[in-house]
Amino acid sequence: MRHIIYSMQFKGKASPAGEEGVMKATTTATSCSIKTVVGNDGVEGSFIPAEGGMAFFESEVRMV
């Protein structure tokens, strides 16, 4: 099986899902490249937009 390495920055919002203490998160992420630079001031990283599609992620979180 081939290995897949990826990282995506999902952005979106959360709102009440109707049940007490439950939130629904709806997020998206665009295709990107990751840039990591080590310099005198430490490590810096950034997401750089790339050609390709989008990923969608939805989840429900229960606060306890």
MOPAC internal coordinates of N, CA, C and O (Angstrom, degrees):
PM7 1SCF
backbone

  N    0.0000 0     0.00 0     0.00 0    0    0    0
  C    1.4411 1     0.00 0     0.00 0    1    0    0
  C    1.5250 1   108.28 1     0.00 0    2    1    0
  O    1.2310 1   120.82 1   -47.37 1    3    2    1
  N    1.3150 1   116.05 1   132.63 1    3    2    1
  C    1.4660 1   118.48 1   179.39 1    5    3    2
  C    1.5218 1   110.45 1   -78.49 1    6    5    3
  O    1.2310 1   120.91 1   -31.40 1    7    6    5
  N    1.3115 1   115.87 1   148.60 1    7    6    5
  C    1.4621 1   122.06 1   179.73 1    9    7    6
  C    1.5227 1   109.28 1   -88.34 1   10    9    7
  O    1.2310 1   120.90 1   -36.98 1   11   10    9
  N    1.3116 1   115.88 1   143.02 1   11   10    9
  C    1.4595 1   122.02 1   176.40 1   13   11   10
  C    1.5251 1   107.78 1  -120.71 1   14   13   11
  O    1.2310 1   120.95 1   -53.26 1   15   14   13
  N    1.3064 1   115.79 1   126.74 1   15   14   13
  C    1.4625 1   120.98 1   176.55 1   17   15   14
  C    1.5235 1   106.95 1  -114.62 1   18   17   15
  O    1.2310 1   120.70 1   -53.45 1   19   18   17
  N    1.3246 1   116.26 1   126.55 1   19   18   17
  C    1.4532 1   119.19 1   179.38 1   21   19   18
  C    1.5222 1   110.87 1  -152.57 1   22   21   19
  O    1.2310 1   121.58 1   -20.14 1   23   22   21
  N    1.3027 1   114.57 1   159.86 1   23   22   21
  C    1.4563 1   121.92 1   173.68 1   25   23   22
  C    1.5163 1   106.80 1  -147.58 1   26   25   23
  O    1.2310 1   120.51 1   -45.53 1   27   26   25
  N    1.3202 1   116.63 1   134.47 1   27   26   25
  C    1.4592 1   120.90 1   179.95 1   29   27   26
  C    1.5208 1   108.98 1  -133.46 1   30   29   27
  O    1.2310 1   120.89 1   -34.06 1   31   30   29
  N    1.3100 1   115.90 1   145.94 1   31   30   29
  C    1.4605 1   121.43 1   178.20 1   33   31   30
  C    1.5305 1   107.76 1  -105.05 1   34   33   31
  O    1.2310 1   121.21 1   -77.75 1   35   34   33
  N    1.3328 1   115.30 1   102.25 1   35   34   33
  C    1.4602 1   120.45 1   179.93 1   37   35   34
  C    1.5244 1   109.63 1   -85.37 1   38   37   35
  O    1.2310 1   120.92 1   -43.79 1   39   38   37
  N    1.3241 1   115.85 1   136.21 1   39   38   37
  C    1.4644 1   122.26 1   177.39 1   41   39   38
  C    1.5181 1   107.89 1  -130.23 1   42   41   39
  O    1.2310 1   120.73 1   -35.39 1   43   42   41
  N    1.3255 1   116.20 1   144.61 1   43   42   41
  C    1.4538 1   118.99 1   179.25 1   45   43   42
  C    1.5049 1   111.35 1   177.28 1   46   45   43
  O    1.2310 1   121.34 1    33.03 1   47   46   45
  N    1.3256 1   115.05 1  -146.97 1   47   46   45
  C    1.4553 1   119.77 1  -177.07 1   49   47   46
  C    1.5166 1   109.97 1  -144.10 1   50   49   47
  O    1.2310 1   121.59 1   -18.74 1   51   50   49
  N    1.3267 1   114.56 1   161.26 1   51   50   49
  C    1.4642 1   121.67 1   175.40 1   53   51   50
  C    1.5189 1   107.83 1  -123.48 1   54   53   51
  O    1.2310 1   121.24 1   -35.70 1   55   54   53
  N    1.3204 1   115.23 1   144.30 1   55   54   53
  C    1.4594 1   120.29 1   178.77 1   57   55   54
  C    1.5220 1   108.96 1  -145.31 1   58   57   55
  O    1.2310 1   120.18 1   -21.13 1   59   58   57
  N    1.3302 1   117.26 1   158.87 1   59   58   57
  C    1.4640 1   119.66 1   179.21 1   61   59   58
  C    1.5279 1   110.83 1   -57.40 1   62   61   59
  O    1.2310 1   120.78 1   -41.48 1   63   62   61
  N    1.3393 1   116.12 1   138.52 1   63   62   61
  C    1.4648 1   121.14 1  -177.60 1   65   63   62
  C    1.5242 1   112.20 1   -95.88 1   66   65   63
  O    1.2310 1   119.85 1  -173.89 1   67   66   65
  N    1.3085 1   117.89 1     6.11 1   67   66   65
  C    1.4554 1   120.50 1   178.12 1   69   67   66
  C    1.5131 1   113.38 1   106.04 1   70   69   67
  O    1.2310 1   120.17 1   141.71 1   71   70   69
  N    1.3111 1   117.29 1   -38.29 1   71   70   69
  C    1.4621 1   121.99 1   178.81 1   73   71   70
  C    1.5281 1   108.85 1   -91.64 1   74   73   71
  O    1.2310 1   120.38 1   -38.17 1   75   74   73
  N    1.3192 1   116.87 1   141.83 1   75   74   73
  C    1.4674 1   122.31 1   179.84 1   77   75   74
  C    1.5276 1   110.80 1   -53.39 1   78   77   75
  O    1.2310 1   120.14 1   -52.83 1   79   78   77
  N    1.3321 1   117.33 1   127.17 1   79   78   77
  C    1.4554 1   122.11 1   176.03 1   81   79   78
  C    1.5184 1   115.35 1    78.96 1   82   81   79
  O    1.2310 1   119.91 1  -170.64 1   83   82   81
  N    1.3413 1   117.77 1     9.36 1   83   82   81
  C    1.4689 1   120.77 1  -179.77 1   85   83   82
  C    1.5262 1   108.86 1  -114.33 1   86   85   83
  O    1.2310 1   120.97 1   -49.25 1   87   86   85
  N    1.3268 1   115.74 1   130.75 1   87   86   85
  C    1.4610 1   122.28 1   177.70 1   89   87   86
  C    1.5211 1   108.62 1  -118.09 1   90   89   87
  O    1.2310 1   120.55 1   -35.68 1   91   90   89
  N    1.3290 1   116.55 1   144.32 1   91   90   89
  C    1.4578 1   121.66 1   175.23 1   93   91   90
  C    1.5221 1   107.92 1  -109.93 1   94   93   91
  O    1.2310 1   120.64 1   -54.03 1   95   94   93
  N    1.3211 1   116.38 1   125.97 1   95   94   93
  C    1.4622 1   122.08 1   178.47 1   97   95   94
  C    1.5248 1   109.01 1  -104.87 1   98   97   95
  O    1.2310 1   120.62 1   -47.89 1   99   98   97
  N    1.3224 1   116.42 1   132.11 1   99   98   97
  C    1.4576 1   123.03 1   176.29 1  101   99   98
  C    1.5225 1   106.97 1  -124.08 1  102  101   99
  O    1.2310 1   120.51 1   -61.46 1  103  102  101
  N    1.3431 1   116.63 1   118.54 1  103  102  101
  C    1.4617 1   120.28 1  -174.15 1  105  103  102
  C    1.5246 1   111.14 1  -136.87 1  106  105  103
  O    1.2310 1   120.95 1   -18.87 1  107  106  105
  N    1.3294 1   115.80 1   161.13 1  107  106  105
  C    1.4586 1   122.34 1   175.44 1  109  107  106
  C    1.5265 1   109.19 1  -137.55 1  110  109  107
  O    1.2310 1   121.23 1   -21.27 1  111  110  109
  N    1.3239 1   115.26 1   158.73 1  111  110  109
  C    1.4653 1   121.77 1   175.58 1  113  111  110
  C    1.5235 1   108.37 1  -143.06 1  114  113  111
  O    1.2310 1   120.53 1   -41.60 1  115  114  113
  N    1.3135 1   116.59 1   138.40 1  115  114  113
  C    1.4606 1   120.79 1   177.10 1  117  115  114
  C    1.5244 1   109.65 1   -93.70 1  118  117  115
  O    1.2310 1   121.09 1   -18.12 1  119  118  117
  N    1.3202 1   115.52 1   161.88 1  119  118  117
  C    1.4577 1   119.87 1   174.34 1  121  119  118
  C    1.5220 1   108.57 1   -61.21 1  122  121  119
  O    1.2310 1   120.43 1   -36.25 1  123  122  121
  N    1.3277 1   116.78 1   143.75 1  123  122  121
  C    1.4603 1   119.29 1  -177.79 1  125  123  122
  C    1.5218 1   111.30 1  -157.30 1  126  125  123
  O    1.2310 1   121.71 1   -16.22 1  127  126  125
  N    1.3071 1   114.33 1   163.78 1  127  126  125
  C    1.4595 1   123.15 1   168.86 1  129  127  126
  C    1.5197 1   106.49 1  -110.07 1  130  129  127
  O    1.2310 1   120.72 1   -25.27 1  131  130  129
  N    1.3129 1   116.22 1   154.73 1  131  130  129
  C    1.4576 1   120.55 1   178.75 1  133  131  130
  C    1.5221 1   108.60 1  -112.25 1  134  133  131
  O    1.2310 1   120.97 1   -46.95 1  135  134  133
  N    1.3183 1   115.75 1   133.05 1  135  134  133
  C    1.4633 1   121.35 1   178.49 1  137  135  134
  C    1.5188 1   108.23 1  -115.90 1  138  137  135
  O    1.2310 1   120.31 1   -52.58 1  139  138  137
  N    1.3289 1   117.01 1   127.42 1  139  138  137
  C    1.4579 1   122.75 1   177.09 1  141  139  138
  C    1.5230 1   108.15 1  -122.24 1  142  141  139
  O    1.2310 1   120.76 1   -51.51 1  143  142  141
  N    1.3363 1   116.16 1   128.49 1  143  142  141
  C    1.4611 1   121.26 1  -179.72 1  145  143  142
  C    1.5228 1   108.47 1  -128.27 1  146  145  143
  O    1.2310 1   120.76 1   -50.52 1  147  146  145
  N    1.3294 1   116.15 1   129.48 1  147  146  145
  C    1.4574 1   121.64 1   175.31 1  149  147  146
  C    1.5225 1   106.94 1  -105.32 1  150  149  147
  O    1.2310 1   120.78 1   -59.31 1  151  150  149
  N    1.3237 1   116.11 1   120.69 1  151  150  149
  C    1.4594 1   120.85 1  -177.96 1  153  151  150
  C    1.5117 1   111.44 1  -133.10 1  154  153  151
  O    1.2310 1   120.69 1     9.53 1  155  154  153
  N    1.3167 1   116.28 1  -170.47 1  155  154  153
  C    1.4608 1   121.75 1  -179.31 1  157  155  154
  C    1.5256 1   112.70 1   -62.08 1  158  157  155
  O    1.2310 1   120.20 1   150.92 1  159  158  157
  N    1.3312 1   117.22 1   -29.08 1  159  158  157
  C    1.4646 1   121.77 1  -178.87 1  161  159  158
  C    1.5256 1   112.99 1   -92.20 1  162  161  159
  O    1.2310 1   119.79 1  -176.00 1  163  162  161
  N    1.3238 1   118.00 1     4.00 1  163  162  161
  C    1.4610 1   120.85 1   179.27 1  165  163  162
  C    1.5184 1   111.98 1   116.97 1  166  165  163
  O    1.2310 1   121.26 1    23.48 1  167  166  165
  N    1.3178 1   115.19 1  -156.52 1  167  166  165
  C    1.4626 1   121.83 1  -177.10 1  169  167  166
  C    1.5234 1   109.41 1   -99.93 1  170  169  167
  O    1.2310 1   120.84 1   -44.71 1  171  170  169
  N    1.3245 1   116.00 1   135.29 1  171  170  169
  C    1.4625 1   121.90 1   175.21 1  173  171  170
  C    1.5179 1   108.34 1  -125.37 1  174  173  171
  O    1.2310 1   120.89 1   -36.63 1  175  174  173
  N    1.3125 1   115.90 1   143.37 1  175  174  173
  C    1.4533 1   120.44 1   178.00 1  177  175  174
  C    1.5116 1   110.84 1  -136.03 1  178  177  175
  O    1.2310 1   120.90 1   -27.41 1  179  178  177
  N    1.3297 1   115.88 1   152.59 1  179  178  177
  C    1.4603 1   119.64 1   177.60 1  181  179  178
  C    1.5200 1   110.16 1  -151.64 1  182  181  179
  O    1.2310 1   121.25 1   -25.25 1  183  182  181
  N    1.3339 1   115.21 1   154.75 1  183  182  181
  C    1.4529 1   122.78 1   173.71 1  185  183  182
  C    1.5230 1   107.28 1   -98.80 1  186  185  183
  O    1.2310 1   120.19 1   -50.35 1  187  186  185
  N    1.3229 1   117.25 1   129.65 1  187  186  185
  C    1.4546 1   122.32 1  -178.18 1  189  187  186
  C    1.5281 1   107.92 1  -114.89 1  190  189  187
  O    1.2310 1   119.34 1   -57.31 1  191  190  189
  N    1.3435 1   118.87 1   122.69 1  191  190  189
  C    1.4652 1   120.56 1  -179.74 1  193  191  190
  C    1.5252 1   111.55 1   -54.75 1  194  193  191
  O    1.2310 1   120.75 1   -37.37 1  195  194  193
  N    1.3334 1   116.16 1   142.63 1  195  194  193
  C    1.4607 1   121.83 1   179.89 1  197  195  194
  C    1.5276 1   108.69 1  -136.19 1  198  197  195
  O    1.2310 1   120.68 1   -20.91 1  199  198  197
  N    1.3274 1   116.31 1   159.09 1  199  198  197
  C    1.4610 1   120.14 1   176.56 1  201  199  198
  C    1.5209 1   109.34 1   -63.98 1  202  201  199
  O    1.2310 1   120.82 1   -33.68 1  203  202  201
  N    1.3032 1   116.04 1   146.32 1  203  202  201
  C    1.4557 1   120.78 1   178.93 1  205  203  202
  C    1.5101 1   110.58 1   141.34 1  206  205  203
  O    1.2310 1   121.05 1    14.69 1  207  206  205
  N    1.2978 1   115.59 1  -165.31 1  207  206  205
  C    1.4558 1   121.30 1  -175.22 1  209  207  206
  C    1.5087 1   113.68 1   -97.30 1  210  209  207
  O    1.2310 1   122.24 1    15.64 1  211  210  209
  N    1.3295 1   113.31 1  -164.36 1  211  210  209
  C    1.4595 1   121.35 1   179.33 1  213  211  210
  C    1.5224 1   108.89 1  -120.35 1  214  213  211
  O    1.2310 1   121.19 1   -25.69 1  215  214  213
  N    1.3195 1   115.33 1   154.31 1  215  214  213
  C    1.4650 1   122.08 1   173.72 1  217  215  214
  C    1.5228 1   107.45 1  -113.83 1  218  217  215
  O    1.2310 1   120.77 1   -35.69 1  219  218  217
  N    1.3223 1   116.13 1   144.31 1  219  218  217
  C    1.4625 1   122.32 1   179.96 1  221  219  218
  C    1.5163 1   108.53 1  -119.80 1  222  221  219
  O    1.2310 1   120.33 1   -40.72 1  223  222  221
  N    1.3283 1   116.98 1   139.28 1  223  222  221
  C    1.4610 1   121.51 1  -179.46 1  225  223  222
  C    1.5203 1   108.82 1  -139.38 1  226  225  223
  O    1.2310 1   120.75 1   -53.77 1  227  226  225
  N    1.3245 1   116.16 1   126.23 1  227  226  225
  C    1.4606 1   121.82 1   175.10 1  229  227  226
  C    1.5169 1   108.32 1  -125.18 1  230  229  227
  O    1.2310 1   120.72 1   -38.10 1  231  230  229
  N    1.3232 1   116.23 1   141.90 1  231  230  229
  C    1.4629 1   119.88 1   177.68 1  233  231  230
  C    1.5164 1   109.76 1  -151.98 1  234  233  231
  O    1.2310 1   121.28 1   -19.23 1  235  234  233
  N    1.3178 1   115.16 1   160.77 1  235  234  233
  C    1.4542 1   121.53 1   173.10 1  237  235  234
  C    1.5119 1   108.25 1  -115.97 1  238  237  235
  O    1.2310 1   121.20 1   -44.37 1  239  238  237
  N    1.3265 1   115.32 1   135.63 1  239  238  237
  C    1.4587 1   121.58 1  -179.36 1  241  239  238
  C    1.5207 1   108.08 1  -118.32 1  242  241  239
  O    1.2310 1   120.69 1   -50.13 1  243  242  241
  N    1.3190 1   116.28 1   129.87 1  243  242  241
  C    1.4650 1   121.81 1   178.43 1  245  243  242
  C    1.5216 1   108.76 1  -103.41 1  246  245  243
  O    1.2310 1   120.28 1   -58.76 1  247  246  245
  N    1.3273 1   117.07 1   121.24 1  247  246  245
  C    1.4616 1   122.80 1   178.26 1  249  247  246
  C    1.5252 1   108.47 1   -85.26 1  250  249  247
  O    1.2310 1   120.55 1   -56.57 1  251  250  249
  N    1.3283 1   116.55 1   123.43 1  251  250  249
  C    1.4781 1   120.48 1   179.24 1  253  251  250
  C    1.5095 1   110.76 1  -124.47 1  254  253  251
  O    1.2310 1   120.10 1   180.00 1  255  254  253

